[in-house]
């Protein structure tokens, strides 16, 4: 029997009319775009990789280009200037679409418009392998994609020599008025044949899942973690971490490096647009973690690692 709802996977109840009325009385969701010029941008193109290297390139928001184990993976790709319901993007995509190398796989964390962007998806060849949560595969098949893997939490698939594991997240899903939690949201663990492991969080509040993910998938080298869209906390805490919570979640994961994302692109909530990066650096210093392990990337910046020994 086809499942039509994943509401039982929610960590916290979704906001109801009372909460929505309160936030509108308090001024709504959106903050100021002042100081957008403080968001770092470094659009210098995609550097070549030497043998034995892997790389992570921040395209903007939650979009990353990951080159690992000889494969190229796009995570939550959004190249559009505008997505429904929010102002145009503050910063350009970190890499021009024309400069993308051939893409071996695409992973989607969930169906919200800032993570699943239809105009961007239409630009992909229809034979591109796509990995999504349960219930979201039909969205891609209706658009002609022929290699679609739908996974439940803790399930895995192998594509282009990499292992992809779909892990839980403290979040939810919806694209329209009548499809709330109709597909499964989550996060992704990518493992190369040499054992190198990276994690893309997608969207999540802070909670117990991070420790379990860390137990199941030890030795994560780089965790791409959201740090923005957190204010006001009374409303956003169940589904969006603030920077200090992202650092705490990294500890739970047992991951070594934090690569920041989910900020500096779209104005989704009230915090100043440059605040997430400042607060992340403060939280990192308070935690006493090595400065070199904080990848507070500029839009378009690439970091590389020598992997596999």
C-alpha positions as CSV (number, residue, x, y, z in Angstrom):
1,X,0.0,0.0,0.0
2,X,1.4,3.4,-1.0
3,X,2.0,5.7,2.0
4,X,0.4,9.1,1.8
5,X,1.6,10.8,4.9
6,X,4.8,11.0,7.0
7,X,3.3,13.1,9.9
8,X,4.3,10.3,12.3
9,X,7.9,11.2,11.6
10,X,7.6,14.7,12.9
11,X,9.7,15.5,16.0
12,X,7.5,18.4,17.0
13,X,3.9,19.5,16.0
14,X,3.8,21.9,13.1
15,X,2.6,25.5,13.9
16,X,-1.1,25.9,14.1
17,X,-3.3,29.0,13.5
18,X,-2.5,30.4,16.9
19,X,1.2,30.4,16.3
20,X,0.8,31.7,12.8
21,X,-1.4,34.6,14.0
22,X,1.2,35.4,16.7
23,X,4.1,35.6,14.3
24,X,2.1,37.9,12.0
25,X,1.2,40.2,14.9
26,X,4.9,40.3,15.7
27,X,5.9,41.5,12.2
28,X,6.0,38.3,10.0
29,X,8.9,36.2,9.0
30,X,11.2,38.4,6.9
31,X,14.1,40.4,8.1
32,X,16.1,43.3,6.6
33,X,18.4,42.9,3.6
34,X,20.7,45.5,5.0
35,X,24.4,44.5,5.2
36,X,24.0,42.0,2.3
37,X,27.3,43.3,1.1
38,X,29.0,41.6,4.1
39,X,28.1,38.2,2.7
40,X,31.4,36.8,1.3
41,X,31.4,35.9,-2.4
42,X,34.4,34.2,-4.1
43,X,33.3,33.1,-7.6
44,X,36.7,32.0,-9.0
45,X,35.5,28.9,-10.8
46,X,36.0,25.2,-10.0
47,X,39.6,24.2,-9.4
48,X,41.0,21.0,-10.8
49,X,41.4,18.1,-8.5
50,X,44.6,16.1,-8.1
51,X,44.4,12.3,-7.7
52,X,43.4,11.4,-4.2
53,X,41.6,14.7,-3.5
54,X,37.9,15.4,-2.7
55,X,36.3,18.9,-2.8
56,X,33.2,20.8,-1.5
57,X,32.0,23.9,-3.3
58,X,29.3,26.1,-1.8
59,X,26.9,27.2,-4.5
60,X,24.7,29.2,-2.1
61,X,22.0,28.4,0.4
62,X,22.0,24.6,0.9
63,X,23.4,23.9,-2.6
64,X,26.8,22.1,-2.7
65,X,28.8,20.6,-5.4
66,X,30.7,17.6,-3.9
67,X,33.5,15.8,-5.8
68,X,34.2,12.5,-3.9
69,X,35.5,9.2,-5.0
70,X,35.8,10.2,-8.6
71,X,32.1,11.2,-8.7
72,X,30.4,14.6,-8.8
73,X,27.3,15.1,-6.7
74,X,24.9,18.1,-6.5
75,X,23.0,18.5,-3.2
76,X,19.8,20.5,-3.1
77,X,20.7,22.5,-6.2
78,X,19.1,26.0,-6.5
79,X,20.4,28.2,-9.3
80,X,17.2,30.3,-9.7
81,X,17.3,34.0,-8.9
82,X,13.9,33.8,-7.4
83,X,11.9,31.1,-5.6
84,X,8.3,31.3,-4.5
85,X,7.3,33.3,-1.5
86,X,10.6,35.1,-0.7
87,X,12.6,38.1,-2.2
88,X,15.2,37.5,-4.9
89,X,18.5,35.9,-3.9
90,X,21.1,38.2,-2.2
91,X,24.1,36.6,-3.8
92,X,24.6,34.9,-7.2
93,X,25.1,31.1,-7.5
94,X,28.7,30.4,-6.7
95,X,29.3,28.6,-9.9
96,X,27.9,29.4,-13.3
97,X,25.7,26.5,-14.6
98,X,27.8,26.4,-17.8
99,X,30.9,25.7,-15.7
100,X,29.4,22.6,-14.0
101,X,31.2,19.3,-14.7
102,X,29.1,16.3,-15.7
103,X,26.9,15.5,-12.7
104,X,26.8,11.8,-11.6
105,X,24.1,12.1,-9.0
106,X,21.7,14.6,-7.4
107,X,20.5,14.3,-3.8
108,X,17.4,16.2,-2.5
109,X,16.9,16.6,1.3
110,X,13.2,17.5,1.0
111,X,10.7,19.3,-1.1
112,X,10.7,22.9,0.2
113,X,11.2,25.4,-2.6
114,X,14.6,26.6,-1.3
115,X,15.9,23.0,-1.6
116,X,13.9,21.6,-4.5
117,X,13.9,24.2,-7.3
118,X,11.9,23.1,-10.4
119,X,13.7,25.5,-12.9
120,X,17.1,24.2,-11.8
121,X,16.0,20.6,-12.0
122,X,14.7,21.2,-15.6
123,X,18.2,22.0,-16.6
124,X,19.5,18.5,-15.8
125,X,19.7,15.7,-18.3
126,X,16.8,13.3,-17.6
127,X,19.1,10.4,-17.2
128,X,20.8,12.0,-14.2
129,X,20.5,9.7,-11.2
130,X,18.4,11.4,-8.5
131,X,18.1,10.2,-4.9
132,X,15.1,11.4,-2.8
133,X,13.0,10.6,0.3
134,X,10.0,8.3,0.1
135,X,7.1,9.9,-1.7
136,X,9.1,12.4,-3.7
137,X,10.1,10.2,-6.6
138,X,6.9,10.7,-8.5
139,X,7.7,14.5,-8.7
140,X,10.8,13.6,-10.7
141,X,9.3,10.8,-12.7
142,X,6.5,13.1,-13.9
143,X,9.2,15.3,-15.3
144,X,10.9,12.6,-17.2
145,X,13.7,11.5,-14.9
146,X,14.4,7.8,-15.5
147,X,16.9,7.0,-12.7
148,X,15.1,7.9,-9.4
149,X,15.9,6.2,-6.1
150,X,13.4,6.7,-3.3
151,X,14.7,5.9,0.2
152,X,13.3,5.6,3.7
153,X,15.4,6.7,6.7
154,X,18.4,4.4,7.1
155,X,18.1,2.9,3.6
156,X,21.0,3.2,1.1
157,X,21.7,3.0,-2.6
158,X,24.9,2.9,-4.6
159,X,25.3,5.3,-7.5
160,X,28.5,6.2,-9.4
161,X,30.6,4.2,-7.0
162,X,29.4,6.0,-3.9
163,X,27.1,4.8,-1.2
164,X,24.2,7.2,-0.4
165,X,22.4,6.7,3.0
166,X,19.2,8.6,3.8
167,X,19.2,9.7,7.4
168,X,16.6,11.4,9.6
169,X,16.2,15.1,10.2
170,X,14.1,17.2,12.5
171,X,12.0,18.9,9.8
172,X,8.9,18.5,7.6
173,X,7.8,18.7,4.0
174,X,5.3,20.6,1.8
175,X,5.1,22.2,-1.6
176,X,1.4,23.1,-1.9
177,X,-1.7,23.6,0.3
178,X,-2.7,19.9,0.4
179,X,0.6,17.9,0.5
180,X,1.9,18.6,4.0
181,X,4.2,15.8,5.0
182,X,3.3,13.8,1.9
183,X,6.9,13.0,1.3
184,X,9.8,12.2,3.6
185,X,12.4,14.8,4.5
186,X,15.9,13.8,5.7
187,X,19.7,14.2,5.4
188,X,22.4,12.4,3.4
189,X,25.5,10.5,4.2
190,X,27.9,9.9,1.3
191,X,30.6,7.3,1.6
192,X,33.4,6.8,-1.0
193,X,35.0,3.4,-1.7
194,X,38.0,4.4,0.3
195,X,35.8,5.1,3.3
196,X,35.8,8.9,3.2
197,X,32.5,10.1,4.5
198,X,30.6,13.4,4.2
199,X,27.2,14.5,5.5
200,X,24.7,17.0,4.1
201,X,22.1,18.0,6.7
202,X,19.5,19.5,4.5
203,X,17.2,21.3,7.0
204,X,16.9,20.4,10.6
205,X,16.2,21.6,14.1
206,X,18.5,20.3,16.8
207,X,17.6,17.0,18.4
208,X,18.4,13.4,19.1
209,X,18.8,12.2,15.5
210,X,22.4,13.6,15.2
211,X,23.8,11.3,17.8
212,X,22.3,8.3,16.2
213,X,23.5,9.3,12.8
214,X,27.0,9.7,14.3
215,X,26.8,6.2,15.8
216,X,25.7,4.6,12.5
217,X,28.1,6.5,10.3
218,X,31.3,7.2,12.2
219,X,34.3,9.3,11.0
220,X,32.4,12.0,9.0
221,X,35.1,14.2,7.5
222,X,33.0,17.1,6.5
223,X,29.4,17.9,7.6
224,X,27.5,20.5,5.6
225,X,25.4,22.2,8.3
226,X,22.7,24.8,8.2
227,X,23.3,27.9,10.3
228,X,20.6,30.4,9.2
229,X,16.8,31.0,9.2
230,X,16.5,30.7,13.0
231,X,14.8,33.9,14.2
232,X,12.4,34.1,16.1
233,X,13.6,31.0,18.1
234,X,10.1,30.3,19.6
235,X,8.9,29.6,16.1
236,X,11.9,28.3,14.3
237,X,13.6,26.1,16.9
238,X,11.9,22.8,16.1
239,X,12.9,22.9,12.4
240,X,15.9,25.2,12.0
241,X,19.1,25.3,14.1
242,X,20.9,28.4,15.1
243,X,24.7,28.5,14.7
244,X,25.4,27.3,18.2
245,X,23.1,24.4,17.8
246,X,24.8,23.4,14.5
247,X,28.1,23.3,16.3
248,X,26.5,21.1,19.0
249,X,25.0,18.9,16.4
250,X,28.5,18.5,14.8
251,X,29.8,17.2,18.1
252,X,26.9,14.7,18.3
253,X,27.7,13.5,14.8
254,X,31.3,13.1,15.7
255,X,32.2,15.0,12.5
256,X,35.5,16.7,12.2
257,X,34.8,19.8,10.0
258,X,31.7,22.0,9.6
259,X,31.0,23.5,6.2
260,X,28.3,26.2,6.7
261,X,25.2,26.6,4.5
262,X,21.5,27.7,4.6
263,X,22.4,31.4,4.9
264,X,23.4,34.4,2.8
265,X,21.2,33.6,-0.1
266,X,17.5,34.0,0.6
267,X,15.9,36.2,3.3
268,X,13.7,33.6,5.0
269,X,13.5,34.8,8.6
270,X,14.3,37.8,10.8
271,X,17.9,37.6,11.8
272,X,20.3,40.1,10.1
273,X,21.6,38.5,6.9
274,X,25.2,38.6,8.1
275,X,24.5,37.4,11.6
276,X,24.7,33.6,11.1
277,X,28.4,33.7,10.1
278,X,29.3,36.0,13.0
279,X,27.4,33.8,15.5
280,X,28.9,30.7,14.0
281,X,32.5,31.9,14.5
282,X,31.6,32.9,18.1
283,X,30.1,29.5,18.8
284,X,33.1,27.7,17.3
285,X,35.5,29.6,19.5
286,X,33.4,28.9,22.6
287,X,33.4,25.2,21.7
288,X,37.2,25.3,21.5
289,X,37.4,23.5,18.2
290,X,40.4,23.9,15.8
291,X,40.0,27.0,13.7
292,X,41.1,25.1,10.6
293,X,38.1,22.8,10.9
294,X,35.5,25.5,10.5
295,X,34.8,25.9,6.8
296,X,32.9,29.2,6.8
297,X,32.9,29.3,3.0
298,X,32.3,32.2,0.8
299,X,29.7,31.8,-1.9
300,X,31.5,30.0,-4.7
301,X,34.5,28.9,-2.5
302,X,35.9,25.4,-2.8
303,X,37.8,23.5,-0.1
304,X,39.7,20.3,-0.9
305,X,41.0,17.4,1.2
306,X,43.5,14.7,0.4
307,X,41.6,11.5,1.2
308,X,42.0,7.7,1.2
309,X,45.1,7.6,3.3
